[in-house]
Amino acid sequence: MLAITHLQIFLSTVSAEFRNYRDRLRHDLTRPNVSVAVQEDFIVTGTETLDMLDDYIRQCDAVIHLVGDMTGALAKGPSLAVIRERYPNLGQTLPPLAPFLQSGAPALSYTQWEAWLALYHRKPLIIASPEDNAPRDERYKRIPQQCAAQQAHLQRLAEMERYPFRFTNADHLAVEILKSKLQGILRSKEAFDEYCTILAEQLNRLPYTELVRGCNRTSVPPLSSIYVKPTIKRPMRDFYLRKGNCEDDTAITIDQAVARGKHILLQGEPGSGKTSMVKSLAVTLAESWRSGQQKELIPVYLSAREFAPTTASDGSFTRAVETQIVSFPGKRLVRGLPSNFFVDPLPGKCGWLVIIDGMDEVVNPTQRRELLDSIGRQVRLAHQRITFLVTSRPLSELDTSLTGEHFYRYDALPFQEWQVKDLVLRWFDCFNRSNEDAENFLGLLQKSRLRELVGSPIFITMTILIFLRHGSRILPETRIDLYEQFVEVILDEAGIPEKRNSVCDEWRIQFGDKGADLCRRIIGNVKPLSVEIARFQQEYGVEATATLGEAYRIVRLKGGLD
């Protein structure tokens, strides 16, 4: 069942003129998944403060702004100073507001500021003004200076292409508000919340289903339960120092790197944990977006190998991204994302974090070049609120494509001893094994020849799963032994040995005795071929196994094929 999406609305009015309208609107709009706040909710010791209003407006989903004849209370100097310090670019972003930010300038009212803060934070702003004969509250006073100030306020909003609709009474206002883009805002937010929920569910799955069957567990633990944060580091090379884009060489986490606001190239050797790192980041961002803890980034996870051909064939990066999102995970979306959702502005100051994982796995050089060029073009579009995070094993091509003033390069660091221990404890806990068992395993690992590989998350994970699967007190001695045992477990759990006879019988029916003999030879060499492919991918990358020729040649030399 999908969780209910919650919508936060701010109702911006002058109470002396529109209290009855405000109370009616608040009653009509409030429901289990919609909350409505007003200025009086933020009065502290009798004084409204812009910074508190700003905090709420920054988090809300829409602002309804009623503009009549009365300005309401004027903002105090200390509140304005806080806003000026918080947003130094306020006048540049909203030019009609710039004169009012100067020292000694006329003051705007709190209610007028609410509209400008909504625009600055890119919140949907619904503006309404009363007809001359529309009823007003008992405390309403028509003061010429305030009427002129309100008309000037509407003119400044018009300069930002924001215009009001007119209403005649409370019923008419409520109907027009409900007919406005408010419903579209709610539907859009529901769709993005649902997208984030499904994305987090899918990326939080681990690809070890077959192995878990033999480890006394009915389901694979989620990534979040076993994930240990690796650290990454900027390379201190002369090239990057000359570019002037190297902040420091401190080891940090991937979420800290993203917070720096630059596009990221994350490089690391095969098995260094790049994919788990970016998937965990995407899960965290999606879940925090869904819960309302952050509204800055919506993640998109794209496999470079699957995404590159769509970019090349379509020619449009944005259309290719939308196509990928709709198929993963959009095909399960109940509500459906809005049209042009990747091109149109997202709510507030939110942007996209586009994760392109495994650039080295794009083995077609033309497709990889076209994808890199597409990323470069998007980066140069200043109006696009997109942050790229690209992962790859080290490739010289990326040193010239994804560097410079826009991209920060980071290298994945090997696991430290405490990270290895944490990972082991997490895996053992998922399978209800004691800390004592985990410590025994760590002791065996330190005594084995595999200790030189403990810095690699993938090798540690493979060793853990083999140990948990067999309950063995002897660990593989070499890297090749590790590959062989890991592949053997996968093939056993996939039922390859049991299927041999039935498959060979089918081949005998179709192709005779020679067909059955060929079938036995093929099945018999699945394991050695798989081991060689695994070794090549870990040591040389996917490009080395673009064909099976080299793996076939080595297996044949070892006597595995006749």
C-alpha positions in Angstrom: 0.0 0.0 0.0 1.3 3.5 -0.9 1.9 6.0 1.9 -0.2 9.1 1.9 1.6 12.1 0.5 1.4 15.2 2.7 1.1 18.7 1.2 2.0 21.8 3.2 0.3 25.1 2.2 1.1 28.6 3.5 -1.8 31.0 3.5 -0.5 34.6 3.2 -3.1 37.2 4.2 -3.7 40.4 6.2 -6.0 39.2 9.0 -7.6 42.6 9.5 -8.9 42.5 6.0 -9.3 38.7 5.2 -9.6 36.8 8.5 -13.0 35.3 7.5 -11.6 34.3 4.0 -8.5 32.9 5.6 -10.4 30.8 8.2 -12.8 29.5 5.5 -9.9 28.6 3.2 -8.0 26.9 6.0 -11.1 24.8 6.8 -11.8 23.9 3.2 -8.2 23.0 2.3 -7.2 21.1 5.5 -7.5 17.3 5.2 -5.5 14.3 6.4 -2.8 14.8 3.8 -3.0 18.7 3.6 -1.9 21.1 6.3 -2.4 24.9 6.1 -0.3 27.4 8.1 -0.8 31.2 8.5 1.4 34.0 9.6 0.0 34.0 13.2 1.5 30.5 13.6 4.9 32.1 13.7 4.4 35.0 16.1 7.0 35.0 18.9 6.4 37.3 21.9 4.1 39.4 19.8 6.6 40.1 16.9 6.5 38.3 13.6 9.9 37.3 12.3 10.9 36.9 8.7 13.4 34.2 9.4 10.7 32.0 11.0 8.4 32.6 8.1 11.2 31.9 5.7 12.0 28.5 7.4 8.4 27.4 6.9 8.0 28.7 3.4 11.2 27.0 2.3 9.7 23.7 3.4 6.1 24.1 2.1 4.7 23.0 -1.2 2.6 26.1 -2.2 1.8 29.6 -1.1 -1.6 31.2 -1.5 -1.2 35.0 -1.4 -4.3 37.3 -0.9 -3.6 40.9 -1.9 -6.2 43.5 -0.9 -6.0 47.1 0.3 -4.1 46.7 3.6 -0.4 45.9 3.8 -0.3 44.6 7.3 2.6 45.1 9.7 5.9 46.2 8.3 8.9 43.9 8.6 11.4 45.0 11.3 15.0 45.9 10.5 16.6 42.9 12.4 14.4 40.4 10.5 15.4 42.0 7.2 19.1 41.9 8.2 18.8 38.1 8.8 17.2 37.6 5.3 19.8 39.7 3.6 22.7 37.8 5.2 21.0 34.4 4.5 20.4 35.2 0.8 23.1 37.5 -0.5 21.8 37.0 -4.1 18.2 37.9 -3.3 18.3 41.2 -5.3 19.9 39.5 -8.3 17.4 36.6 -8.3 14.4 39.0 -7.8 15.3 42.3 -9.5 12.0 44.2 -8.5 13.0 43.5 -4.9 16.5 44.9 -5.1 15.7 48.5 -4.2 14.0 47.4 -0.9 17.2 45.6 0.2 19.2 48.9 0.3 19.9 50.7 3.6 17.3 53.3 4.3 14.8 51.9 1.7 11.1 51.8 2.5 10.0 48.7 4.4 7.8 46.0 2.9 5.2 44.3 5.0 5.5 40.7 6.3 2.7 39.6 4.1 4.4 41.1 1.0 7.6 39.4 2.0 5.8 36.1 2.1 5.2 36.3 -1.6 8.8 37.2 -2.4 10.2 34.4 -0.3 7.9 32.0 -2.1 9.3 33.2 -5.4 12.9 33.0 -4.2 12.4 29.4 -3.1 10.6 28.7 -6.4 7.4 27.7 -4.6 4.1 27.7 -6.6 2.5 31.1 -5.8 -1.2 31.5 -6.2 -2.2 35.2 -6.1 -5.8 36.4 -5.5 -7.3 39.9 -5.2 -10.8 40.9 -4.2 -13.3 42.7 -6.5 -14.1 46.2 -5.2 -17.5 45.0 -3.9 -16.1 41.9 -2.1 -17.0 41.8 1.6 -14.1 42.6 4.1 -13.6 41.9 7.8 -14.8 44.3 10.6 -11.3 45.6 11.2 -10.8 46.6 7.5 -9.7 50.2 6.9 -9.2 51.7 3.5 -6.0 53.8 3.9 -4.9 55.5 0.6 -1.1 55.0 1.3 -1.6 51.3 2.0 -3.8 50.9 -1.1 -1.1 52.5 -3.2 1.6 50.2 -1.6 -0.5 47.1 -2.4 -1.0 48.2 -6.0 2.8 48.8 -6.4 3.3 45.3 -4.8 1.1 43.7 -7.5 3.0 45.6 -10.2 6.3 44.3 -8.9 4.9 40.7 -8.9 3.7 41.3 -12.5 7.3 42.1 -13.5 8.0 38.5 -12.4 5.1 37.3 -14.5 2.9 36.5 -11.5 -0.7 37.8 -11.8 -3.7 37.5 -9.5 -7.2 36.2 -10.2 -10.2 38.1 -8.9 -12.8 36.9 -6.4 -16.1 38.3 -5.2 -16.7 36.4 -1.9 -15.4 33.5 0.3 -17.3 30.9 -1.7 -15.9 32.2 -5.0 -12.4 32.3 -3.6 -12.6 28.7 -2.3 -13.9 27.4 -5.7 -11.2 29.2 -7.7 -8.4 28.0 -5.3 -9.5 24.4 -5.7 -9.7 24.9 -9.4 -6.2 26.3 -9.6 -2.9 24.5 -10.0 -3.1 23.3 -6.4 -4.6 20.0 -7.5 -1.8 19.6 -10.0 0.8 20.4 -7.3 -0.6 17.6 -5.1 -0.7 15.1 -7.9 2.9 15.9 -9.0 4.1 15.6 -5.4 2.3 12.3 -5.0 4.0 11.0 -8.2 7.5 12.0 -7.1 7.0 10.6 -3.7 5.9 7.3 -5.2 8.9 7.3 -7.6 11.2 7.8 -4.6 9.6 5.1 -2.7 9.9 2.5 -5.5 13.4 3.6 -6.4 14.6 3.2 -2.8 13.0 -0.3 -2.7 14.6 -1.5 -5.9 18.1 -0.1 -5.2 18.1 -1.4 -1.6 18.0 -5.0 -2.9 21.2 -7.1 -3.0 21.9 -9.5 -5.9 22.6 -12.5 -3.8 19.3 -14.4 -3.9 20.8 -17.8 -5.0 23.5 -17.7 -2.3 21.1 -16.9 0.5 19.0 -20.0 -0.1 21.7 -22.1 1.4 22.5 -19.9 4.4 19.4 -20.6 6.5 17.7 -17.4 5.5 14.6 -17.0 3.5 15.3 -13.5 2.0 18.2 -11.4 1.0 19.0 -8.7 3.6 18.6 -5.1 2.2 21.7 -3.1 1.2 21.1 -0.7 4.1 21.5 -3.5 6.7 25.0 -4.5 5.6 26.3 -1.3 4.0 29.5 0.2 5.4 30.3 3.6 4.1 33.6 3.6 2.2 35.7 6.8 2.0 36.9 8.6 -1.1 39.6 11.1 -1.7 40.6 13.8 -4.2 43.8 12.8 -6.1 46.6 15.2 -5.3 48.2 15.3 -8.7 49.8 18.2 -10.4 47.1 18.2 -13.2 44.3 18.8 -10.7 46.3 21.3 -8.6 47.0 23.3 -11.7 43.3 23.3 -12.5 42.7 24.9 -9.1 39.7 22.7 -8.3 41.2 20.6 -5.5 39.8 21.6 -2.1 41.9 19.2 -0.1 43.0 15.6 0.1 40.9 14.7 3.1 39.1 11.3 3.0 35.3 12.0 3.0 32.1 10.0 2.3 30.2 10.2 -1.0 27.3 12.2 0.6 29.8 14.8 1.9 31.2 15.1 -1.7 27.8 15.6 -3.1 27.1 18.4 -0.6 30.0 20.3 -2.1 27.8 21.1 -5.0 30.1 20.0 -7.8 29.6 17.3 -10.4 31.5 14.1 -9.4 33.7 11.5 -11.2 34.1 8.6 -8.8 36.8 6.2 -9.9 38.0 2.9 -8.4 39.2 -0.5 -9.2 36.7 -3.3 -9.9 35.2 -4.5 -6.6 36.0 -1.2 -4.7 32.4 -0.7 -3.8 31.4 2.1 -6.3 28.0 0.7 -7.2 27.0 0.0 -3.6 28.2 3.5 -2.7 26.0 5.3 -5.2 23.0 3.0 -4.7 23.1 3.6 -1.0 23.4 7.3 -1.6 20.3 7.2 -3.9 18.4 5.2 -1.3 19.2 7.7 1.4 18.2 10.7 -0.8 15.0 9.0 -2.0 13.9 8.1 1.5 14.7 11.5 2.9 12.8 13.2 0.1 9.8 11.0 0.7 9.9 11.8 4.4 10.4 15.5 3.9 13.8 15.6 5.6 15.4 17.0 2.4 14.0 18.7 -0.7 17.2 19.5 -2.5 17.9 16.4 -4.6 15.8 13.7 -6.3 18.1 10.8 -7.4 18.1 9.1 -10.7 20.1 5.8 -11.0 21.2 4.8 -14.6 23.4 1.9 -15.6 25.8 3.4 -18.1 25.8 0.1 -20.1 22.0 0.2 -20.5 21.7 4.0 -20.8 24.4 4.7 -23.4 22.6 3.0 -26.4 19.4 5.0 -25.7 21.3 8.3 -25.7 23.0 7.4 -29.0 19.8 6.3 -30.7 17.5 9.0 -29.4 19.9 12.0 -29.7 18.3 13.8 -26.7 19.8 13.4 -23.3 16.7 14.5 -21.4 14.3 12.3 -23.4 16.7 9.3 -22.9 16.7 10.0 -19.1 12.9 10.2 -19.0 12.6 6.9 -21.0 15.0 5.2 -18.5 13.1 6.5 -15.5 9.7 5.5 -16.9 11.0 1.9 -17.4 13.0 1.8 -14.2 11.2 2.1 -11.9 8.5 4.1 -13.6 6.8 1.0 -15.1 5.4 0.3 -11.6 4.2 3.8 -10.8 0.5 3.9 -10.1 0.1 7.7 -10.4 2.5 8.4 -13.3 5.0 11.2 -13.4 4.0 14.6 -15.0 4.8 15.1 -18.6 8.2 16.6 -19.3 9.0 15.9 -15.7 12.8 15.9 -16.2 12.8 19.2 -18.2 10.3 21.2 -16.2 11.4 22.8 -13.0 11.0 20.7 -9.9 9.3 22.1 -6.7 11.3 24.7 -4.8 15.0 24.6 -5.2 15.1 20.9 -5.8 17.3 19.4 -8.5 18.2 16.0 -10.0 21.2 13.9 -8.9 21.8 11.9 -12.0 24.0 8.8 -11.2 25.5 7.2 -14.2 27.1 4.0 -12.9 29.8 2.0 -14.7 31.1 4.2 -17.5 33.8 1.6 -18.2 31.1 -1.0 -18.9 30.1 0.9 -22.1 32.4 -1.2 -24.3 31.4 0.5 -27.6 33.8 3.4 -27.8 31.4 5.5 -30.0 28.5 5.1 -27.6 30.8 6.0 -24.7 32.1 9.1 -26.5 28.5 10.2 -27.3 27.4 9.7 -23.7 30.4 11.7 -22.4 29.6 14.5 -24.9 26.0 14.5 -23.8 27.0 14.9 -20.2 29.3 17.7 -21.1 26.6 19.6 -23.0 24.2 19.3 -20.0 26.9 20.5 -17.6 27.3 23.7 -19.7 23.6 24.5 -19.5 23.6 26.8 -16.5 19.8 26.7 -16.1 19.7 23.0 -15.7 19.5 22.0 -12.0 21.3 18.7 -12.6 24.2 17.3 -10.6 26.1 14.4 -12.2 27.7 11.6 -10.4 29.6 9.3 -12.8 31.4 6.1 -11.6 34.0 4.1 -13.5 37.2 2.2 -13.2 40.2 4.4 -14.1 40.1 5.3 -17.8 42.4 7.9 -19.4 39.6 9.1 -21.5 37.8 10.4 -18.4 40.7 12.5 -17.3 40.0 14.9 -20.2 36.2 14.5 -20.4 35.0 14.8 -16.9 37.5 17.2 -15.2 38.1 20.9 -15.1 36.1 23.5 -13.3 32.8 21.6 -13.3 33.8 18.1 -12.1 35.6 17.0 -9.0 37.3 13.6 -9.3 37.4 11.3 -6.3 39.1 7.9 -5.9 37.5 5.1 -3.9 39.8 4.2 -1.0 40.4 0.6 0.2 38.5 -0.5 3.4 40.3 0.1 6.7 40.4 -2.6 9.4 37.5 -1.1 11.2 35.4 -1.0 8.0 36.2 -4.7 7.3 35.1 -5.7 10.9 31.9 -3.6 10.6 31.0 -5.3 7.3 31.7 -8.8 8.7 29.6 -8.1 11.9 26.7 -6.8 9.8 26.6 -9.8 7.5 26.9 -12.3 10.4 24.1 -10.5 12.3 21.8 -10.7 9.2 22.3 -14.5 9.4 21.8 -14.7 13.1 25.4 -15.6 13.7 27.1 -14.5 16.9 29.8 -11.9 17.3 32.1 -14.7 18.4 31.6 -16.4 15.0 32.3 -13.2 13.3 35.5 -12.7 15.3 36.6 -16.3 14.5 36.0 -15.6 10.8 38.1 -12.4 11.0 40.9 -14.4 12.7 40.8 -16.9 9.8 40.9 -14.1 7.3 44.0 -12.5 8.9 45.8 -15.9 8.8 44.9 -16.7 5.2 46.6 -15.6 2.0 43.4 -13.5 1.2 44.3 -10.9 3.8 46.0 -8.9 1.0 42.5 -8.5 -0.6 40.6 -7.4 2.5 40.6 -3.8 1.3 38.2 -4.7 -1.5 34.5 -4.8 -0.4 33.6 -7.3 -3.1 36.3 -9.8 -2.1 35.4 -9.5 1.6 31.7 -10.1 0.7 32.5 -13.1 -1.5 34.6 -14.7 1.3 31.9 -14.0 3.9 29.1 -15.6 1.7 31.2 -18.7 1.0 32.0 -19.1 4.6 28.3 -18.7 5.7 27.2 -21.0 2.9 29.6 -23.9 3.7 30.3 -23.2 7.4 33.9 -24.0 6.5 36.8 -23.4 8.8 39.1 -23.1 5.9 39.0 -20.1 3.6 40.1 -20.1 -0.1 43.8 -19.7 -0.3 44.1 -17.7 -3.5 42.1 -15.3 -5.6 41.4 -18.0 -8.2 40.2 -20.4 -5.4 37.9 -17.6 -4.3 36.4 -17.2 -7.8 36.0 -20.9 -8.2 34.2 -21.5 -4.9 32.0 -18.5 -5.4 31.0 -19.5 -9.0 30.5 -23.1 -7.8 28.1 -22.0 -5.1 26.1 -19.9 -7.6 25.9 -22.7 -10.1 24.9 -25.2 -7.5 22.1 -23.0 -6.2 20.9 -22.3 -9.7 20.5 -26.1 -10.1 22.9 -26.5 -13.1 24.0 -30.1 -12.1 20.5 -31.3 -11.6 19.4 -29.9 -15.0 22.2 -31.5 -16.9 20.5 -34.8 -17.8 17.1 -33.3 -18.7 18.8 -30.7 -21.0 21.0 -33.3 -22.6 18.0 -35.5 -23.3 16.3 -32.6 -25.1 19.4 -32.0 -27.2 19.6 -35.7 -28.0 16.0 -35.6 -29.3 16.7 -32.5 -31.4 20.3 -33.2 -32.6 21.0 -36.8 -31.9 23.9 -38.3 -29.9 26.4 -35.7 -31.0 24.0 -33.0 -29.8 23.8 -34.7 -26.3 27.6 -35.0 -26.2 28.0 -31.3 -27.1 25.5 -30.3 -24.4 27.4 -32.3 -21.7 30.7 -30.5 -22.8 29.0 -27.1 -22.7 27.5 -27.6 -19.2 30.7 -29.1 -17.9 32.6 -26.0 -18.9 30.2 -23.4 -17.5 32.2 -23.3 -14.3 35.7 -22.7 -15.7 34.4 -20.2 -18.3 32.6 -18.3 -15.5 35.7 -18.3 -13.3 37.8 -16.8 -16.1 35.2 -14.2 -16.9 34.9 -13.3 -13.2 38.7 -13.0 -13.0 39.0 -10.9 -16.2 36.2 -8.5 -15.1 37.7 -8.0 -11.6 41.3 -7.5 -12.9 40.9 -5.9 -16.3 37.3 -4.5 -16.5 34.4 -5.4 -18.6 36.1 -4.4 -21.9 38.4 -7.4 -21.5 35.4 -9.7 -21.6 33.5 -8.1 -24.4 33.9 -11.5 -26.1 34.3 -14.9 -24.6 37.3 -15.7 -26.9 40.1 -15.0 -24.4 38.3 -16.9 -21.6 37.7 -19.8 -23.9 41.3 -19.9 -25.0 42.6 -20.0 -21.4 40.2 -22.7 -20.3 41.2 -24.7 -23.4 44.9 -24.4 -22.6 44.2 -25.6 -19.1 42.6 -28.7 -20.5 39.1 -27.7 -19.7 37.9 -28.1 -23.3 38.7 -30.9 -25.7 
